[in-house]
Amino acid sequence: MNCDRFVILSGCSGGGKSTLLAELARRGFATVEEPGRRIVREERAGSGAALPWRDMRAFLVRAVAMAIEDRKMAARLPGWVFFDRGLIDAASGLAALDGDDSLTSLGEAHRYFGAVFLVPPWPEIYATDSERRHGLAEALPEYERLRRDYPRLGYQVVGLPKADVGARADVVLSYLR
């Protein structure tokens, strides 16, 4: 599967990834919503067993499976495809949670574009909601872990500025040109 056109937006929870994804969609690019938010919606409509505040491991296992399916679906889309988080984020979470050693094997088997765009912690815009119950203090270790894990897997990390969404989208698209 040609992964050179699959672009990951990652970084700090509440840092503006979903807003950036919406801007890229507005500009005509294919996008894939964050697995975590979709899982929370599905679990709340069903049994609720794999909610991150109830069973983090079950949640992350579902996120890995969903991210693999997202990649299969994205292969049918033309041009650049932007992912709000994805497989590496979920596998990194599993590794941190219980020492699961699949991060490297999953990361090698399911490559994305060689650079990942990371949004930094941004306390001024951070907000919780019904799908994101954790606070910024809980989000910071995840951000640091992702900043470490992506380069370990051979990705170049491109930090995005704390700027309006249009400027952030311009940075991403300029890099891809």
N, C-alpha and C positions, 0 to 999 in steps of 0.2 A: 504494500500500500504506500503510495507517495505521500509522505508526511511533511515534505518541505514546505507545504502551504498551510499547515496546521499551526496556528500561532496561539501560544498560551499567554493569558493575562492572569497573573497571580499576585501574591503579596499579602499585605495585611488585611485581615477581615475589616470591613467597614471603611476601606481606603478609597473606594470609588470604582472598583472593577466593573460592577454591573452597570453603572452609569456610563462608563467608557464603552462597554459592550453595546449598549443601546445607541450610543453615538455612532459607532462603527456600522451598526445595522442601518441606522438612518442614512448613512452615506452609501448604502448599497451592498455592503459586505455580508457574507453568510456568518452567522454567529450561533454559538451553542451555550445555552444557559448553564450556570453552575449546577453540577449534580446535587450538591448539598441542599440547596433550596427546593429542588424538585422532590428530593427524597422526603424532606420535612413535610411538604404539602401532601404527598402520597400517604405517608405514615399517619398524619393527623386525620386523613380521611378514612384510614383503615384501622389496623390493630394498634399502631403507635409503638410497636416493639423496637424499631430501629431508629428512634429519635436520638440525636447526639447527647441530650441531657438525661436519657434513660439507659442507652446501651451504645456507647461510643464505638465499640468494636463492630457491632452489627451495622451501624451507620456507615462506617468506613469501608467495610466489606461490600456493602451495597454501592457505595460511591465508586469503588474500583470497577465493579461490574458494569455500572451505568456508564462510566467513562470509556470503557472498552467498546460498548455498544455505540456510544456517541461517535467514536472514531470511525466505526463501520458506516454509520449514517452519513458522516461528513465526507466520506470518500466519494459519494454521489453528487456532492455540491461542487460548483465550479469556483475557481479562483481561491483567493485567501479565505480561510475559515478561522474565525477567532473563537477561542474557548475561554469562558470564565472559569478558571481553575481546570481541573481535569485529573487524569490518572496519576501523575506524579504527586500532586498535592495529597490525594487520598492515600497513596502508598507510603508517602512520607509520614502521614499521620499514623498509619498502622505500625510503621517501624518505631516511631516514638512511643506509641501506646504500650506495645507488648513485645518489642524486639523482633517483630515479623521481618524476615529477611528478604521479602519479595521486592523491595524497592529497586535494587540493582537489576534483577532479572526483568521486572516489568518495565523499568526505565530503558533497558536495552532493547527489549522486544517491541516496544511501542514508542518510537521516537516522534518528536514534533520538530518544528522549525528550530534551528540551532540557537536562537536567542529567545529568552523568556522576558516578558515585560513585567516588572514588579512595581506595584504601588506601595508607597511607604506608609507607615503608621501616620494617621492624620487626625489627631484628637478633635480638631475643630469641626469635622464633618461626621465623626463616628456616632452612630446611633444604633440602638438595639431595636428589634421589632419582633413580631410573632415567630419568625423563622430564625432570627439571630438573637438568642437570649444572653449570650456571654458578653462580658464587658471587654473594654480595650486591654485591661491587664491580662486577661486570658488570651487575647489575640496576639500579643507581642511575642511570646515564645514560639508560636506557630510561624510568625513572620521570620524570626531569626533562623528557625529550622529550615524553612524554604530557601532562605538566602544562602544557606550552607549546602543543602541537598541538590539544588539545581546545578551549581558548578561541579559538584562531585560526579554528576551524571554527564558532564561534558557540555552543559549549556552555558552560553554567555548570558549573564544577567544584565538587563538594561533597566536601570532605575528610572521611574517616571517622576516628573516634577509634581509638586503640590501646585497645581494650576487648574484653570477651568477645563472642562471636559473637551472643548474644541482644541485647545492647545495640546492636551494629552494625546488626542487622536492624531493630530498633526505630527507629533513626535514619533508615534508608532509607524504611521504610514511613510514618513520621511525615511525612517530606518529601513523599511522594507523595500524602498525604491532602490 
